[in-house]
Amino acid sequence: MSEKKVEHQRIQWGKSGYFHHHHYQHEHPGEEAPRPKNAGTGPLVEEGSAFLSLTAPAPEATPRRKEHFDVIIVGAGQSGLSVGYHFAQRGLRFAILDANARVGDTWRNRWDSLRLFTAARFDGLVGMPFPAGRYSFPTKDEMADYLESYAKRFDLPILSGVRVERLSREGDLYVLEAGERVFTAAQVVVAMATYQKGRMPEFARELDSGILQLHSADYKNPAQLRPGGVLLVGAGNSGAEIALDIAHADGWRGAAFAPVYLSGRGTGHVPFRINDPLTRRFLVPLVLRGIFHRLLTLDTALGRRARPKIISQGSPLIRVRPEDLTQAGIERVPRVAGVRDGRPLLDDGRVLQVANVIWATGFHPGFEWIELPIAKDAHGDPVQWRGVVPSEPGLYFVGLHFLYAFSSTMIHGIARDAKHVADAVIKRLDAARAKRTPRNVGARNSHPALAT
């Protein structure tokens, strides 16, 4: 076939395929070839390699295979592992999805000097004590490694590097989408704290671009900071501990980096030193296991009254005391009210000349990926009762701030919440199976998860 002739061989797309324009012209010179009855209105293209690629039917998208489990847990932190322990002991077919590369990475990614506020005797999960001295305070890396060891010891089915991007519902099943993977389950446990996305005020964007801004979740150590003053916004536990971390850094005091300011309303502090020998043995257990775990709960009038304030204003300082801040040369200043000329403006009208601002101003819940009609409370948290969501049967939360008690976000308080949710999941699974089981089969067919 000559090159000239190829130029005149043209195709026209239609719903029923294509036809050759030049075949008609051989029989009807000078006339345009008629369109087939089902032809579309697509463009004319030259025949050749373009023809081969355009005439090939578009490949259909391969449907994503759905992986089904009885229950799926989202999050492999201490909350998710605690729930997973009960599921594993009871024989459920479940999976734990976690966005991190390794179990414990949430702890590893926190600031370098962080130590737990609770002694090791209170830091173990059910079935495995924390491997350290009873009255020592583990580092964040020791906690991370402990969680990783816990998952391995109980052979928990964790899928790491799987970030759930959407949770929705199709009929009786929940659907979790994570990149190219899709998971389904009759029940889902969201085992994530409400500390997912750092919150910063809108006026933060008005600060001069020369000021380094970090959220406390992104702070690691003083080496990140620029020469000049530092302002910590938020006087809770994180703000106070980070301020001390900076003030105690080698060469910081009296150097170009000073001063260090701590802004915000005080949250109060526990009236004793948690690392004092007598305190660790007597007062700390009283506060943690007595007041935080049993007195301040949703089942007590005192707990119900205290919950809104604790959630909105933060917990009292546990390790740091006001005199610690003063001795370290940290200056307490009023609340940051806004920005003036690119600098932080305080409530008292002062403008601070600082090179760094660290926002320890709390977190958004970060549950935007949950596309379900869940009611939310005044703080933006899902409405639930002890982790069970009444408006979405089969959906649960563990790890929320003051989910049931003040201790709900503390490691020693998670076990109770995890078992309550696990029992609710088992009860629902057993009821669903009972509906599918003939009545004359007998008790031996009860749900395997209830076997002891």
C-alpha positions, -999 to +999 in steps of 0.1 A: +000+000+000+014+034-010+021+062+015-003+084-005-031+059-002-026+055+035-032+092+039-067+088+025-076+058+045-095+073+074-118+059+100-148+073+118-158+061+152-193+051+159-211+031+185-209+000+163-172+004+155-156+021+124-158+019+086-133+028+059-140+061+041-121+052+009-141+020+002-172+041-004-154+066-025-144+039-050-180+034-058-193+069-053-165+093-063-166+128-047-192+118-021-188+117+016-193+082+030-226+078+049-226+073+086-238+040+100-271+042+118-254+037+152-224+058+145-213+083+171-199+117+165-162+111+173-134+127+153-118+114+121-082+101+126-055+088+104-050+050+100-018+035+114-004+032+149-029+059+161-056+038+145-045+007+164-044+025+197-077+043+193-097+015+179-088-009+208-115-009+234-106+010+265-095-014+292-121-017+320-108-008+354-101-040+374-125-041+403-107-040+436-109-072+455-126-070+488-110-086+518-136-097+544-132-101+581-156-106+610-142-074+626-117-048+616-097-026+640-084+007+627-052+016+646-024-005+661-016+017+691-022+006+727-060+008+722-061-013+691-037-039+705-058-042+737-090-049+717-071-072+694-058-092+724-094-101+734-104-109+698-074-132+694-082-150+727-117-156+716-109-168+681-123-141+659-113-136+623-101-100+624-075-076+611-058-045+626-051-018+600-024+007+608-009+035+586+025+033+603+054+012+590+059-003+624+039-009+655+048+018+680+058+045+654+032+069+669+053+069+701+087+069+682+077+101+663+071+122+694+097+146+709+130+130+718+130+135+756+094+124+762+089+100+791+056+086+802+037+103+831+029+069+846+054+045+862+060+012+844+038-007+868+008+010+852+021+009+816+016-028+807-013-040+786-034-070+796-015-102+795+020-087+794+036-065+822+059-037+811+095-050+812+111-023+834+114-014+871+080-009+886+086+027+896+106+038+866+092+061+839+096+046+804+109+066+775+087+070+744+110+046+725+107+020+752+070+023+750+071+019+712+092-012+715+070-027+741+039-023+719+058-040+690+068-069+713+032-072+725+019-075+690+044-102+682+039-121+714+002-126+708+006-129+671-019-101+664-029-098+626-016-064+619-015-049+584+011-021+586+013+007+560-024+006+554-040+040+558-078+039+558-090+068+537-127+061+538-152+043+560-187+039+546-215+013+546-230-009+520-260-028+532-251-048+563-213-044+558-189-016+566-165-008+538-130+005+544-110+019+515-072+021+518-055+029+485-058-001+462-072-023+489-108-026+501-119-043+533-154-052+545-166-063+579-198-065+598-182-045+627-155-019+629-135-007+660-119+027+655-090+025+680-076+060+676-073+089+700-087+123+692-052+136+688-049+131+650-046+166+635-029+194+652-050+225+658-037+260+652-055+293+653-065+310+621-043+340+628-012+318+628-009+324+590-005+361+597+028+356+615+059+368+597+073+342+574+107+345+592+092+329+623+095+292+625+061+276+634+056+241+646+028+222+662+038+203+693+031+171+674+060+180+650+085+191+677+115+167+682+143+187+699+158+222+702+180+216+671+149+222+649+146+258+661+161+291+648+183+314+668+160+337+688+133+336+714+107+307+716+071+310+724+051+280+735+014+285+731-006+263+754+003+257+790-008+221+794+014+191+799+029+191+763+036+229+763+052+228+797+073+198+790+086+211+757+093+245+772+115+227+798+131+206+771+142+238+753+153+257+784+174+228+797+192+223+763+230+227+764+240+263+757+204+276+756+201+298+787+218+331+782+225+323+746+210+338+715+181+314+717+167+328+750+142+337+762+115+310+764+079+321+769+050+299+779+016+314+770-019+304+781-042+298+810-028+274+837-044+240+839-034+234+875-011+206+887-012+176+909-001+185+945+029+162+947+060+151+929+053+119+910+089+107+911+091+110+949+096+075+964+067+076+988+045+094+963+051+067+937+041+039+961+010+055+977-003+087+963+002+079+926-019+047+928-046+066+947-048+093+920-045+070+889-065+040+900-088+057+925-097+092+913-089+090+876-101+055+870-130+050+894-142+084+907-141+105+875-163+084+852-195+088+833-213+068+860-206+094+887-221+129+890-187+143+897-173+127+866-201+139+844-196+175+857-158+173+852-157+158+817-165+190+796-139+210+815-113+183+812-118+179+775-119+216+767-092+229+791-068+199+793-055+179+822-035+193+852+002+193+850+015+159+862+052+160+862+059+197+859+052+222+886+051+260+883+083+264+902+101+242+877+093+266+850+105+296+870+138+279+879+144+271+843+141+308+833+108+303+814+086+333+815+048+328+819+029+352+797-009+358+790-028+342+762-019+350+726-047+371+713-036+376+677-009+391+655+005+426+652+030+435+625+037+399+620+045+392+657+025+374+684+002+398+703-006+389+739-038+397+758-020+424+778-010+442+746+026+432+745+042+420+712+068+393+715+099+394+694+105+357+689+120+336+661+100+304+669+064+296+679+054+261+690+016+256+691+006+232+719-030+241+712-047+207+710-059+186+682-088+181+658-105+146+661-094+138+626-123+116+617-132+132+584-126+099+567-156+083+585-185+089+560-213+078+583-241+098+598-227+098+633-239+124+658-211+145+674-210+162+707-201+198+715-164+190+712-167+173+678-162+138+692-186+110+681-216+104+703-211+070+720-216+052+753-186+034+766-174+031+730-206+018+715-222+040+688-260+037+691-267+053+658-244+030+639-248-007+650-215-025+648-193+007+650-172+013+681-145+037+694-117+031+718-091+056+730-112+088+729-105+114+756-127+106+786-145+079+766-157+065+799-133+078+825-105+103+829-082+073+826-096+063+792-066+078+773-041+066+798-025+032+793-037+018+826-073+028+818-075+013+783-079-023+794-114-017+808-126+001+778-111-024+754-128-054+772-162-036+772-160-030+735-147-065+728-176-080+748-201-059+728-186-071+695-188-107+706-223-104+718-234-089+684-215-116+664-231-143+685-266-129+680-261-126+642-249-162+641-279-174+662-302-160+636-286-181+609-284-213+630-314-238+629-330-240+663-326-278+666-288-277+661-281-273+698-259-254+721-227-269+707-229-245+677-226-214+699-201-188+685-165-201+688-155-167+702-174-174+734-155-207+740-133-206+771 
